[in-house]
Amino acid sequence: MAVTNDLVTDRRVMRHADTLRGEGFEVLCIGRNDLGVRCKRGWLFYAEYNVRLWWRLLRTEADIVWANDTDTLLGCFMAAQMKRKKLVMDAHELFPEVPELIGRERVKRVWESLERRVMPKCDALLTVCQSIADHYKNRYGVEMEVVRNVPVMEERQSGKVAERQSGGRILLYQGCVNKGRGVDWAIDALEWLEDCRLVVAGGGDLLEEMKTYAAAKPWAGRIEFTGRLTPGELERLTVGASVGLVMLEDMGLSYHYALPNRIGDFIAAGVPMVVSDLPEMAAVVRRFGVGEVMDGVGAWALAESVKRVLARKWSEGDFEEARGEMDWNKEKEKLIKIIETI
């Protein structure tokens, strides 16, 4: 399983790997640090990564080569072709449609060309939500299995929700601090949420910029940046949150159709959330009633949604239906079937 990040915080890849190991498969996960990639960003990073990945895979005995997202696809495809092995692609997002590629049509076309040539040749394709599966079917005529990025829903402790409602008000943002993620909205929203603290858990391209932005606010003392956390550390932090924040600006189809894994994490922890009014994430919140969908964009809309969440008395029972539906114990059967089929 190949991925361009450092693996430590990629819970989807680790969840897939652990599931397959539990079924008796041997799984090797390869991240950017495992390959010793020297270039840190831009086209040189992707070029170096895929060359190093290809060379590593040629020297690795494997029956299946697994590409996580479009940015690992070239190296995986070349190795699979040369060694005549099965190729799986897991699209965590619409990679050519990420906000960082808006206005960069030349670069976008390169990634789309790679997808167009390689995806129909894969032995199996999967993704995180039906909207992305439909997009790829319309674009390239390929069929993708939807395997949602949800946690294992087990060993839930009762009473935690009530304790949080009577204690301090912690707003939790977890995930990458990147363009269009609404971290600046959350910082500004504290102006109207005087009894709340904001915790930003994660790293990213804009982390230092957001730290500087927050430090200039009169309420800077109510903002904490934790940096990247391990899954265990993040789980412990999430359990203590009062409101989970899942904001995305509608910047490109990748964000428009996103179903972030942290939605499942908040449901598992019994944390009501505020989400942007985008199709996949809003559908979950509206269907199960586990939070509020923002009526608009920006800091004011976010603050008003948070107030509505905090004004309601939540209980463990409010999350039970969602937990029963969004459980990895159900989703993993699809993953196992895909591997057994090929």
Secondary structure, 3 states (H helix, E strand, C coil): CECCCCCCCCHHHHHHHHHHHHCCCCCCCECHHHHCCCCCCHHHHHHHHHHHHHHHHHCCCCCEEEEECHHHHHHHHHHHHHHCCEEEEEECCCHHHCHHHCCCHHHHHHHHHHHHHHHHHCCEEEECCHHHHHHHHHHHCCCCEECCCCCCCCCCCCCHHHHHHHCCEEEEEECCCCCCCCHHHHHHHHHHCCCEEEEEECCCCCHHHHHHHHHCCCCHHHEEEEECCCHHHHHHHHHCCCEEEECCCCCCHHHHCCCCHHHHHHHHHCCCEEECCCHHHHHHHHHHCCEEECCCCCHHHHHHHHHHHHCCCCCHHHHHHHHHHCCHHHHHHHHHHHHHHC
